[in-house]
Amino acid sequence: MKAWFRSLHARVTLVMAAVAAIATLVAGFVGAQLIRSAAVDQARSSLAREATALSASGSVTDLASLRELAFGEAGRIALVQPDGTVTGAGRRLVSAAAARKVLGGQSVSQTETVLGVPVVVEARPISAGGGLVLAEPVSAVTQAAGPLVTRLLWSLLIGFAAAVLGGALVARWVARPLVRVAGAARRLAGGERGVAVDAAGPAEVREVSEALAGLDASLGASEARQREFLLSVSHEMRTPLTALQGYAEALADGIIAADDVPRVGRTLSAETERLDHFVRDLLELARLEADDFRVDLQAVDAAAVLPTVVEAWRGVWEPAGVAMRAGVAGPLSVVTDARRLRQLLDGLVENALRAVPPGAPVVLSGRQEGGAVVLEVRDGGPGLSDDDLRHAFERGALRGRYAGERKVGTGLGLSIAARLASRMGIRLAAGRAPEGGAAFTLTLPAAPGSVPGAGRDAAS
């Protein structure tokens, strides 16, 4: 029972019952007052018509004629004599002020308090002198309206009961689909996928159901990618581990000839480096996903960074016969993390140098476009198809397609670059280069107040 009171169904029902109760009380109070006010107005109107008719008839001259004309009404009728004396059964309801006004030839139509009793008074002068007064206590008028007030209260009570019942039905209508959605969410949290979510109910509940269904689909796709990624990584690591294990056992068993030991050492070193590359990429991805990932912003001239990257990779591109150069229009002032910008460019350059054949170019360029600085890493390699461009930054996507056709890395490099660019607030896009291969474009906001300068070309 206690749990029921904490449920949405119970709370909506109780809130609607409370609102209905307040509305019933307010409507009952206001309605009763309006009925009483209407009854008083009706009584005043009726008294006014009677007083006008009696005074205009000219047949009211004394108490006897009054009794003859208004028999049955004597309890509320009085005469004001020319000398100011008030006679008749209703004299106790006539105030001195009302008597003076009617003696002065004025008609009286008012509600006043006489001897502590609220009274509706209608008085008219008569031709014989003095005046005719019709008066009735307000309590008598409102008492006559009592049955109407009672009927109003009964109707309000019936309306209150209907409102509570309707509130309970609405609460159930709202709560039941939410309970089903909560059950589906618990099943998702328990690891179940492909959970059917009932989208019945109000529009907001349907939106929650649709969002949960979308979450289910996204979780399924994400977990599938993770499984595929882990299988890819485990397969890629198993190959060098198998080689290391085989050569280690061969060395331990003494079956490696002395002349082959240097070759085996070089193979072991290469496989170890390959494993180390995997581990470093995985650690880099983990750092990029961490909440405490830091970006130290400072003023940087991107035009000075590109030639530095060219020089840093000279030991790789020069022996490989690749023509690498930097074409820059500078200075290109940006506010970013200089170390991480260099890390991002190095990753894209490494990817380009892996793909290009000897004699093909790798170009680093920079320019300012309006309020942005655009840096590009272009190559003359085999390039990317339209579908490749759409999936270029997904983990292992390109590696899975071209593992047997081109030189590929761990399959994590472009994914790391995309995540790093996102954390730095840089837009990274893949496209085609005029050199015939792939182009990766970095778009950074220019530093405030920076002005494009003259172009210069640094080549090696």
C-alpha positions in Angstrom: 0.0 0.0 0.0 2.8 2.4 0.9 4.5 1.6 -2.5 1.2 2.4 -4.3 1.1 5.9 -2.7 4.6 6.6 -4.1 3.6 5.5 -7.6 2.8 7.9 -10.5 -0.7 6.5 -10.7 -1.4 7.3 -7.1 0.1 10.8 -7.2 -1.7 11.8 -10.3 -5.0 10.6 -8.9 -4.4 12.4 -5.6 -3.4 15.6 -7.3 -6.4 15.6 -9.5 -8.7 14.7 -6.5 -7.2 17.7 -4.6 -7.6 20.0 -7.6 -11.2 18.8 -8.0 -11.9 19.3 -4.3 -10.6 22.8 -4.4 -12.5 23.6 -7.5 -15.7 22.1 -6.0 -15.3 24.2 -2.8 -14.6 27.4 -4.8 -17.5 26.7 -7.2 -19.8 25.9 -4.3 -19.0 29.0 -2.3 -19.2 31.3 -5.4 -22.3 29.6 -6.6 -24.1 29.9 -3.3 -23.2 33.5 -3.1 -24.4 34.1 -6.6 -27.7 32.3 -5.9 -28.3 34.4 -2.8 -27.4 37.6 -4.6 -29.8 36.6 -7.4 -32.6 35.8 -5.0 -32.1 39.2 -3.3 -32.2 41.0 -6.6 -35.3 39.1 -7.6 -37.0 39.9 -4.3 -36.1 43.6 -4.8 -37.5 43.6 -8.3 -40.7 41.9 -7.2 -41.2 44.3 -4.2 -40.5 47.3 -6.5 -43.2 46.2 -9.0 -45.7 45.6 -6.2 -44.9 48.9 -4.5 -45.2 50.9 -7.7 -48.5 49.2 -8.6 -50.0 49.8 -5.2 -48.9 53.4 -4.9 -50.1 54.2 -8.4 -53.6 52.7 -7.8 -54.6 55.5 -5.5 -56.6 53.2 -3.3 -54.2 53.0 -0.4 -55.2 55.7 2.1 -55.0 54.0 5.5 -54.2 50.8 7.2 -57.6 49.4 6.5 -57.4 49.9 2.8 -53.9 48.4 2.9 -55.2 45.3 4.6 -58.0 45.1 2.0 -55.7 45.4 -1.0 -52.7 43.4 0.3 -54.2 40.7 2.5 -51.6 38.1 3.0 -48.8 40.6 2.6 -49.4 42.5 5.8 -46.3 41.0 7.4 -44.1 42.9 5.0 -46.2 46.1 4.3 -46.2 49.3 6.2 -47.7 52.9 5.7 -45.9 56.1 6.5 -48.5 58.6 7.7 -48.2 62.3 6.7 -47.2 63.0 10.3 -44.3 60.5 10.1 -46.0 57.7 12.0 -45.3 54.2 10.5 -48.1 51.7 10.8 -48.7 48.2 9.6 -47.2 44.8 10.4 -44.0 45.7 8.5 -43.3 48.8 10.5 -40.5 47.2 12.4 -38.6 46.8 9.1 -38.8 50.5 8.2 -36.0 52.7 9.2 -36.5 56.4 10.1 -34.2 57.4 7.1 -36.5 55.5 4.7 -39.6 57.1 6.2 -38.1 60.6 5.9 -37.2 60.0 2.2 -40.7 58.8 1.3 -42.3 61.7 3.2 -40.1 64.0 1.1 -41.6 62.5 -2.0 -38.7 60.2 -2.9 -38.9 56.6 -3.9 -36.7 54.3 -1.9 -35.0 51.2 -3.3 -32.3 49.8 -1.1 -31.0 47.2 1.2 -30.3 48.4 4.7 -29.9 47.1 8.2 -32.8 47.8 10.6 -32.4 46.7 14.2 -29.5 44.5 13.2 -31.5 42.8 10.5 -30.6 43.2 6.8 -33.7 44.2 5.0 -34.7 44.8 1.3 -36.8 48.0 1.2 -39.0 49.4 -1.6 -41.0 52.6 -0.7 -43.1 54.8 -2.9 -45.0 58.1 -2.1 -48.8 57.9 -2.3 -51.3 60.6 -3.5 -53.1 60.8 -0.1 -49.8 61.8 1.5 -47.2 59.7 3.3 -45.9 56.6 1.6 -46.2 52.9 1.0 -43.3 50.6 2.2 -42.7 47.0 1.2 -39.9 45.4 3.2 -38.6 41.9 3.5 -35.7 40.5 5.6 -32.8 39.2 3.5 -32.8 36.0 5.6 -36.3 35.2 4.4 -35.2 35.7 0.8 -32.1 33.5 1.1 -34.0 30.9 3.0 -36.3 30.6 0.0 -33.2 30.1 -2.2 -32.0 27.3 0.1 -33.3 24.4 -2.1 -31.4 25.9 -5.1 -28.2 26.0 -3.0 -28.8 22.4 -1.9 -29.2 21.2 -5.5 -26.1 23.1 -6.5 -24.1 21.4 -3.8 -25.4 18.0 -4.8 -24.4 18.6 -8.4 -21.0 19.8 -7.3 -20.5 16.6 -5.2 -21.5 14.5 -8.2 -19.1 16.5 -10.4 -16.3 16.0 -7.8 -16.8 12.2 -7.7 -16.8 12.2 -11.6 -13.6 14.3 -11.6 -11.9 11.9 -9.1 -12.9 8.9 -11.2 -11.8 10.6 -14.4 -8.5 11.5 -12.7 -7.9 7.9 -11.7 -8.6 6.8 -15.3 -6.3 9.5 -16.7 -3.6 8.5 -14.2 -3.9 4.9 -15.2 -3.8 5.9 -18.9 -0.6 7.8 -18.3 1.1 5.5 -15.8 0.6 2.1 -17.5 2.7 2.9 -20.6 5.4 4.4 -18.4 5.4 1.1 -16.4 5.9 -0.8 -19.6 8.6 1.6 -20.8 10.4 1.2 -17.4 10.2 -2.6 -17.7 11.7 -2.4 -21.2 14.5 -0.1 -19.9 15.3 -2.6 -17.1 15.5 -5.4 -19.7 17.9 -3.2 -21.7 20.0 -2.5 -18.6 20.1 -6.3 -18.0 21.8 -6.7 -21.4 18.8 -7.8 -23.5 18.6 -6.2 -26.9 15.8 -5.9 -29.5 13.3 -5.2 -26.8 9.9 -4.3 -28.1 8.6 -1.0 -26.6 4.9 -0.3 -26.6 4.4 3.2 -27.9 0.8 3.5 -26.7 -0.3 6.4 -24.4 0.1 10.2 -24.5 2.4 11.9 -27.1 5.1 12.5 -24.5 5.1 8.8 -23.5 5.3 7.8 -27.1 8.3 10.1 -27.5 10.0 8.4 -24.5 9.1 5.0 -26.0 10.6 6.0 -29.4 13.7 7.4 -27.7 14.1 4.1 -25.8 13.7 2.1 -29.0 16.3 4.3 -30.6 18.6 3.8 -27.7 18.1 0.0 -28.0 19.1 0.2 -31.7 22.1 2.4 -30.9 23.3 0.1 -28.1 23.0 -2.9 -30.4 25.0 -1.2 -33.1 27.6 0.2 -30.7 28.1 -3.2 -29.1 28.4 -4.8 -32.5 31.1 -2.3 -33.4 32.8 -3.0 -30.1 32.8 -6.7 -30.7 34.0 -6.3 -34.2 36.7 -3.9 -33.0 37.8 -6.3 -30.2 37.9 -9.2 -32.6 40.0 -7.1 -35.1 42.4 -6.0 -32.4 42.7 -9.5 -30.9 43.4 -10.9 -34.3 45.9 -8.2 -35.1 47.7 -8.8 -31.8 47.6 -12.5 -32.1 49.8 -12.5 -35.2 52.8 -10.8 -33.7 52.3 -12.7 -30.5 52.4 -16.0 -32.4 55.6 -14.9 -34.1 57.2 -13.9 -30.9 56.2 -17.1 -29.2 57.4 -19.2 -32.1 60.8 -17.5 -32.3 61.2 -17.5 -28.5 60.5 -21.3 -28.4 62.9 -21.8 -31.3 65.7 -19.8 -29.5 65.0 -21.7 -26.3 65.2 -25.1 -28.0 68.5 -24.0 -29.8 67.2 -24.7 -33.3 68.0 -21.3 -34.6 71.3 -21.2 -36.3 73.9 -18.7 -35.2 73.8 -17.0 -38.5 70.1 -16.5 -38.3 70.1 -14.9 -34.8 70.4 -11.3 -36.1 67.5 -11.8 -38.6 65.4 -13.3 -35.8 66.3 -10.4 -33.6 65.1 -7.9 -36.2 61.9 -9.8 -36.7 61.2 -9.9 -32.9 62.0 -6.2 -32.7 59.6 -5.4 -35.6 56.8 -7.5 -34.1 57.4 -5.9 -30.7 57.2 -2.5 -32.2 53.9 -3.5 -33.9 52.5 -4.6 -30.6 53.7 -1.4 -29.0 51.9 0.6 -31.7 48.7 -1.1 -30.9 49.0 -0.5 -27.2 49.8 3.2 -27.7 46.8 3.6 -30.0 44.5 1.9 -27.5 45.8 4.1 -24.6 45.4 7.2 -26.7 41.8 6.3 -27.4 41.2 5.7 -23.7 42.7 9.1 -22.8 40.6 10.9 -25.5 37.4 9.4 -23.9 38.4 10.4 -20.4 36.5 13.3 -18.7 39.7 14.9 -17.5 41.2 15.3 -21.0 43.0 18.6 -21.0 43.4 21.1 -23.8 45.8 24.0 -23.0 44.8 26.9 -25.2 47.4 29.4 -26.4 48.1 31.6 -29.4 49.7 29.5 -32.2 50.9 30.4 -35.7 49.8 27.4 -37.7 51.9 28.6 -40.6 55.0 27.9 -38.6 53.8 24.4 -37.5 53.5 22.9 -41.0 57.2 23.2 -42.1 58.2 21.8 -38.7 56.1 18.7 -39.4 57.7 18.3 -42.8 61.2 18.4 -41.2 60.2 16.0 -38.4 59.1 13.3 -40.9 62.1 13.8 -43.3 63.7 10.6 -42.0 60.6 8.7 -43.2 59.5 10.3 -46.5 63.0 11.0 -47.9 64.2 7.3 -47.8 60.8 6.2 -49.1 61.1 8.5 -52.2 58.1 10.5 -51.3 58.0 14.3 -52.2 56.7 16.0 -49.1 56.3 19.8 -48.8 54.4 22.5 -47.0 52.6 25.3 -48.8 51.4 27.9 -46.4 49.7 31.3 -46.7 50.6 32.9 -43.4 50.8 33.9 -40.7 47.8 31.9 -39.6 47.0 32.8 -36.1 44.8 30.4 -34.1 44.1 29.7 -30.4 44.5 26.0 -29.8 46.7 23.5 -28.0 50.0 23.6 -30.0 51.2 20.2 -28.8 47.9 18.4 -29.6 47.7 20.2 -33.0 51.1 18.8 -33.8 49.9 15.4 -32.6 46.9 15.6 -34.9 49.0 16.6 -37.9 51.5 13.9 -37.2 48.7 11.2 -37.2 47.4 12.4 -40.5 50.9 12.6 -42.0 51.7 9.1 -40.8 48.5 7.8 -42.4 49.3 9.6 -45.7 52.9 8.3 -45.8 51.7 4.8 -45.3 49.4 5.0 -48.4 51.5 6.9 -51.0 53.8 5.0 -53.4 57.4 6.3 -54.1 57.5 9.4 -56.1 54.0 10.5 -55.1 53.5 13.8 -53.2 52.3 14.6 -49.7 51.3 18.2 -49.2 50.7 20.2 -46.1 48.9 23.4 -46.8 47.3 26.2 -44.9 45.1 29.2 -45.6 42.7 31.6 -44.0 39.0 31.6 -45.2 37.0 34.4 -43.6 37.1 33.8 -39.8 38.6 30.3 -40.1 42.0 28.8 -40.7 42.0 25.7 -42.9 44.9 23.2 -42.7 45.1 20.3 -45.2 47.1 17.1 -45.4 46.9 15.9 -49.0 48.5 12.9 -50.8 48.9 11.4 -54.2 48.0 7.9 -53.0 45.2 5.6 -54.2 42.5 7.8 -52.7 39.2 7.0 -51.2 35.8 6.1 -52.7 32.5 7.9 -51.8 31.7 5.1 -49.3 35.2 5.3 -47.9 34.7 9.0 -47.2 31.5 8.4 -45.3 33.2 5.8 -43.0 36.8 7.1 -43.0 36.8 7.9 -39.2 35.1 4.7 -38.0 37.4 2.4 -36.1 38.9 -0.2 -38.4 36.6 0.6 -41.3 39.3 1.3 -43.9 41.6 -1.4 -42.5 38.9 -4.0 -42.9 38.4 -3.0 -46.6 42.0 -2.7 -47.7 44.0 -5.0 -45.4 44.9 -7.2 -48.3 45.4 -4.5 -50.9 47.3 -1.6 -49.3 49.6 -0.9 -46.5 47.4 -0.4 -43.4 48.0 0.4 -39.8 46.2 -0.6 -36.7 42.9 0.8 -38.0 42.7 3.2 -35.2 44.7 6.2 -36.5 41.9 8.1 -38.2 39.5 7.3 -35.4 42.0 8.8 -32.9 42.4 11.9 -35.1 38.7 12.4 -35.4 38.2 12.1 -31.6 41.2 14.3 -30.9 39.9 17.0 -33.3 36.5 16.9 -31.6 37.9 17.3 -28.2 39.9 20.3 -29.4 36.9 21.9 -31.1 38.4 21.4 -34.6 36.3 20.2 -37.6 38.0 17.3 -39.4 36.7 16.2 -42.8 37.9 13.7 -45.4 37.8 14.4 -49.2 39.7 14.0 -52.4 43.0 15.8 -53.1 44.0 17.5 -56.4 47.1 15.3 -56.2 44.9 12.3 -56.9 44.7 10.8 -53.4 43.0 11.6 -50.1 42.7 15.0 -48.4 42.1 15.6 -44.7 41.0 19.1 -43.8 41.2 20.7 -40.4 39.1 23.8 -39.8 40.0 26.0 -36.8 38.6 29.4 -35.8 41.0 32.2 -36.5 42.4 34.1 -33.5 40.6 37.4 -32.8 42.1 40.3 -34.7 44.2 38.1 -37.0 44.8 39.3 -40.6 45.8 37.1 -43.5 49.3 37.7 -44.6 51.3 37.0 -47.7 51.8 33.5 -48.9 55.1 31.7 -48.7 56.2 28.2 -49.7 58.5 26.0 -47.7 59.6 22.9 -49.6 62.0 20.0 -49.1 
